[in-house]
Amino acid sequence: MSTLHWYDWAGFAGVVLVLLAFLLLQAHRLHGNGLAYQLMNVLGALGVTLSLLFGAFNVSAFALELAWMAIGIFGIVRSAKLRRGRRDPPG
């Protein structure tokens, strides 16, 4: 039996975060444009990416995780701009 390293645990935690975010979205406990949902996806993808970089590398999984993080970051930035736009009075 092999020993699990920190990056293996990071990968497992990442998978749990992404799946939990999706489950909570489907259960209507999170909103798809909410910060919690987006952060769970970004941090989850980061955990999986770390496991790929320091463990067994897989180029297609790596590309998926980079895209997942980019989409999550896009969602966070877009939501922040929308919130800021609602707070700022027209000038």
C-alpha positions as CSV (number, residue, x, y, z in Angstrom):
1,M,0.0,0.0,0.0
2,S,1.4,3.4,-0.9
3,T,1.6,6.4,1.3
4,L,-0.6,9.4,0.6
5,H,1.3,12.6,0.3
6,W,0.1,16.2,0.9
7,Y,-0.7,16.7,-2.8
8,D,-2.9,13.5,-2.8
9,W,-4.9,15.0,0.1
10,A,-5.1,18.3,-1.7
11,G,-6.5,16.5,-4.7
12,F,-9.1,14.6,-2.6
13,A,-10.1,17.8,-0.9
14,G,-10.4,19.5,-4.3
15,V,-12.7,16.8,-5.6
16,V,-14.9,16.9,-2.5
17,L,-15.2,20.7,-2.8
18,V,-16.2,20.6,-6.5
19,L,-18.7,17.8,-6.0
20,L,-20.1,19.4,-2.8
21,A,-20.6,22.7,-4.7
22,F,-22.4,20.9,-7.5
23,L,-24.6,19.0,-5.0
24,L,-25.5,22.1,-3.1
25,L,-26.3,23.9,-6.3
26,Q,-28.6,21.1,-7.4
27,A,-30.2,21.1,-3.9
28,H,-30.8,24.8,-4.2
29,R,-28.6,25.6,-1.2
30,L,-26.2,27.6,-3.3
31,H,-26.6,30.0,-6.2
32,G,-24.6,29.4,-9.3
33,N,-23.5,33.1,-9.3
34,G,-22.8,33.2,-5.6
35,L,-19.3,33.7,-4.1
36,A,-19.4,30.5,-2.0
37,Y,-20.2,28.4,-5.1
38,Q,-17.5,30.0,-7.2
39,L,-14.9,29.8,-4.4
40,M,-15.6,26.1,-3.8
41,N,-15.0,25.5,-7.5
42,V,-11.9,27.6,-7.8
43,L,-10.3,26.1,-4.6
44,G,-11.4,22.6,-5.6
45,A,-9.8,22.9,-9.0
46,L,-6.7,24.3,-7.3
47,G,-6.5,21.2,-5.1
48,V,-6.8,18.9,-8.0
49,T,-4.2,20.9,-10.0
50,L,-1.7,20.6,-7.1
51,S,-2.2,16.9,-7.1
52,L,-1.5,16.8,-10.8
53,L,1.6,19.0,-10.6
54,F,3.2,17.2,-7.7
55,G,1.8,13.7,-8.3
56,A,1.0,11.8,-11.4
57,F,0.6,14.4,-14.2
58,N,-2.3,14.1,-16.7
59,V,-2.4,16.8,-19.4
60,S,-6.1,16.5,-20.1
61,A,-7.1,16.6,-16.4
62,F,-4.7,19.6,-16.0
63,A,-6.3,21.5,-18.9
64,L,-9.8,20.8,-17.4
65,E,-8.7,22.1,-14.0
66,L,-7.1,25.2,-15.4
67,A,-10.3,25.9,-17.4
68,W,-12.4,25.2,-14.3
69,M,-10.4,27.7,-12.2
70,A,-10.5,30.4,-15.0
71,I,-14.3,30.1,-15.3
72,G,-14.7,30.3,-11.5
73,I,-12.4,33.4,-11.4
74,F,-14.4,34.9,-14.2
75,G,-17.6,34.3,-12.3
76,I,-16.2,35.9,-9.1
77,V,-15.0,39.0,-11.0
78,R,-18.2,39.4,-13.0
79,S,-20.3,39.1,-9.8
80,A,-18.2,41.6,-8.0
81,K,-18.5,44.1,-10.9
82,L,-22.3,43.6,-11.0
83,R,-22.6,44.1,-7.2
84,R,-20.4,47.2,-7.4
85,G,-22.6,48.5,-10.3
86,R,-25.7,48.2,-8.2
87,R,-24.1,50.1,-5.3
88,D,-22.7,53.0,-7.2
89,P,-25.2,55.6,-8.1
90,P,-25.2,56.7,-11.8
91,G,-22.7,59.4,-12.3
